[in-house]
Amino acid sequence: MDKQKIIDKYIKTNKNGYIIRPACLSDAENYYLQNYHPLNPEVARLTGSKKQYTKDEVISFFTESVNAPDRYHFLIISPDNQIIGESVINEMDHKIKSANFRICIFHQEAQGNGIGTWAIKVTRDFAFETLKLHRLSLDVFSFNKRAEKAYLNAGFKTEGVLRDAILDGKTYADDILMSILENEWIEIKQKEV
């Protein structure tokens, strides 16, 4: 499967003019400047990231991500052409047709408007329609209720909880494991028709 041929044609736009499209190497500078200079502290908390990254760290990670043969990195672009988020399929296991999913909306003003839910569904559909996966999984921290609700809305099911696996400041929190299977996705798509 030629990754570039698959991913290049996958561009979606929602009714409010937001776009989800493949990340390109030429996006690296804006990706850093618009999202990591500086990184929103709440985004770092919700994703389990460190609070600061150097420009070299971000550019290096971004470049590796775009070039990785088994990683599908999409950017979420606002109507004014700002990179406001990313949606990623990674940790591909081709033998069992399984992968991990993660998403981040970097800007608070873009959160709570349904953009994340839309991007989750677009990326989920790409995973099953285009990549022909059987299983797509993720994990979400128990204090990230908005994300958990969006995943449930997109058809992901809770399959386990790693209790007190995260330290949120001085308080422990759970790491919730979720997934969606191919047959569950087919049922969702049949209901949407």
C-alpha positions as CSV (number, residue, x, y, z in Angstrom):
1,M,0.0,0.0,0.0
2,D,1.6,3.3,-1.1
3,K,1.0,5.7,1.8
4,Q,1.5,8.9,-0.2
5,K,-1.1,7.9,-2.9
6,I,-3.6,6.9,-0.1
7,I,-3.2,10.0,2.0
8,D,-2.8,12.7,-0.6
9,K,-6.4,12.5,-1.8
10,Y,-7.9,12.4,1.7
11,I,-9.1,16.0,2.4
12,K,-12.4,16.7,4.1
13,T,-14.2,20.0,4.9
14,N,-16.9,20.5,7.4
15,K,-19.9,22.8,7.1
16,N,-18.1,25.6,9.0
17,G,-15.1,25.6,6.7
18,Y,-12.7,23.6,8.8
19,I,-10.4,21.2,6.8
20,I,-8.7,18.0,7.8
21,R,-5.9,17.1,5.4
22,P,-2.6,15.2,5.4
23,A,0.3,16.9,7.1
24,C,3.2,18.0,4.8
25,L,6.8,18.7,5.5
26,S,6.2,22.3,4.5
27,D,3.8,22.6,7.5
28,A,6.5,22.1,10.1
29,E,7.3,25.7,10.9
30,N,3.7,26.8,11.2
31,Y,2.9,23.6,13.2
32,Y,5.5,24.7,15.7
33,L,4.7,28.5,15.7
34,Q,0.9,28.1,15.9
35,N,0.8,25.3,18.5
36,Y,4.0,25.0,20.5
37,H,5.2,28.5,20.8
38,P,4.1,28.2,23.5
39,L,2.1,25.0,24.1
40,N,-1.1,25.6,26.0
41,P,-0.6,24.3,29.5
42,E,-4.1,22.7,29.5
43,V,-3.3,20.9,26.2
44,A,-0.1,19.5,27.8
45,R,-2.2,18.3,30.8
46,L,-4.9,16.7,28.8
47,T,-2.5,14.9,26.5
48,G,0.1,13.9,29.1
49,S,2.8,15.9,27.3
50,K,5.6,17.9,28.9
51,K,4.9,21.6,29.2
52,Q,7.6,22.9,26.8
53,Y,9.3,21.7,23.7
54,T,12.1,23.2,21.8
55,K,11.6,24.2,18.1
56,D,14.1,21.4,17.1
57,E,12.1,18.8,19.1
58,V,8.8,19.8,17.5
59,I,10.2,20.0,14.0
60,S,12.1,16.7,14.3
61,F,9.0,14.9,15.7
62,F,6.8,16.4,13.0
63,T,9.2,15.4,10.2
64,E,9.5,11.9,11.5
65,S,5.7,11.7,11.8
66,V,5.1,12.8,8.2
67,N,7.8,10.5,6.8
68,A,6.9,7.4,8.9
69,P,5.5,4.7,6.5
70,D,3.0,3.4,9.0
71,R,1.8,6.7,10.5
72,Y,-1.0,8.8,9.1
73,H,-0.8,12.4,10.4
74,F,-3.6,14.8,9.5
75,L,-3.8,18.5,10.4
76,I,-7.0,20.3,11.3
77,I,-7.1,23.7,9.6
78,S,-9.4,26.6,10.6
79,P,-11.2,28.7,8.0
80,D,-8.5,31.4,8.4
81,N,-5.8,28.8,7.5
82,Q,-4.4,28.2,11.0
83,I,-3.3,24.8,12.2
84,I,-5.5,24.3,15.2
85,G,-5.2,20.6,15.7
86,E,-4.0,17.2,14.6
87,S,-5.5,13.7,14.2
88,V,-3.1,10.7,14.0
89,I,-3.3,7.0,13.3
90,N,-0.1,5.3,14.5
91,E,1.3,2.1,16.0
92,M,0.0,0.1,13.0
93,D,0.0,-3.7,13.2
94,H,-0.7,-4.8,9.6
95,K,-0.9,-8.5,10.6
96,I,-4.0,-8.0,12.9
97,K,-5.1,-4.8,11.1
98,S,-5.0,-2.7,14.2
99,A,-3.8,0.8,15.0
100,N,-3.8,3.5,17.7
101,F,-5.6,6.8,17.4
102,R,-4.9,10.2,18.9
103,I,-6.2,13.7,18.4
104,C,-5.4,17.1,19.8
105,I,-7.1,20.4,19.5
106,F,-4.4,22.9,20.4
107,H,-6.5,26.0,20.8
108,Q,-9.1,26.5,23.5
109,E,-11.3,28.7,21.3
110,A,-11.6,25.7,18.9
111,Q,-12.7,23.3,21.6
112,G,-16.3,22.6,22.5
113,N,-17.6,23.4,19.0
114,G,-17.8,19.9,17.6
115,I,-14.6,20.2,15.6
116,G,-12.9,17.4,17.6
117,T,-15.9,15.1,17.2
118,W,-16.0,15.8,13.5
119,A,-12.2,15.1,13.1
120,I,-12.5,11.9,15.2
121,K,-15.2,10.6,12.8
122,V,-13.3,11.6,9.7
123,T,-10.2,9.9,10.9
124,R,-12.1,6.8,12.1
125,D,-13.7,6.5,8.7
126,F,-10.3,6.8,7.0
127,A,-9.0,4.0,9.3
128,F,-11.8,1.6,8.2
129,E,-12.6,2.7,4.7
130,T,-9.1,3.3,3.3
131,L,-6.7,1.4,5.6
132,K,-9.2,-1.5,6.0
133,L,-8.4,-1.8,9.7
134,H,-10.2,-4.2,12.0
135,R,-9.6,-2.3,15.2
136,L,-8.8,1.2,16.2
137,S,-7.9,1.9,19.8
138,L,-7.0,4.9,22.0
139,D,-6.6,5.9,25.6
140,V,-8.0,9.0,27.4
141,F,-7.4,10.3,30.9
142,S,-10.4,10.2,33.2
143,F,-10.3,14.0,33.8
144,N,-10.7,14.7,30.0
145,K,-14.5,14.2,30.0
146,R,-15.0,16.2,26.8
147,A,-12.7,13.9,24.8
148,E,-14.2,10.8,26.4
149,K,-17.7,12.0,25.4
150,A,-16.5,12.7,21.8
151,Y,-15.0,9.2,21.5
152,L,-18.2,7.6,22.7
153,N,-20.2,9.7,20.3
154,A,-18.0,8.4,17.5
155,G,-18.7,4.8,18.4
156,F,-15.7,3.9,20.6
157,K,-16.4,1.7,23.5
158,T,-14.7,1.5,26.8
159,E,-12.8,-1.7,27.2
160,G,-10.8,-1.2,30.3
161,V,-9.5,1.2,32.9
162,L,-5.9,1.5,34.2
163,R,-6.8,2.8,37.7
164,D,-4.7,5.6,39.1
165,A,-2.2,5.3,36.2
166,I,-1.8,9.1,35.8
167,L,-0.7,11.7,38.2
168,D,-2.5,14.9,37.5
169,G,-0.7,17.4,39.7
170,K,-0.9,15.7,43.1
171,T,-4.1,13.7,42.3
172,Y,-4.2,10.3,40.7
173,A,-6.5,9.7,37.7
174,D,-7.4,6.7,35.5
175,D,-6.3,6.0,32.0
176,I,-9.4,4.8,30.1
177,L,-8.8,2.3,27.2
178,M,-11.3,2.5,24.3
179,S,-11.6,1.0,20.9
180,I,-13.9,0.6,17.9
181,L,-14.1,-2.6,15.8
182,E,-14.8,-2.8,12.1
183,N,-18.2,-4.4,12.5
184,E,-19.2,-1.6,15.0
185,W,-18.1,1.0,12.5
186,I,-20.1,-0.7,9.7
187,E,-23.3,-0.6,11.9
188,I,-22.7,3.1,12.5
189,K,-22.3,3.9,8.8
190,Q,-25.4,1.9,7.9
191,K,-27.4,4.0,10.4
192,E,-26.0,7.3,8.9
193,V,-27.4,6.4,5.4
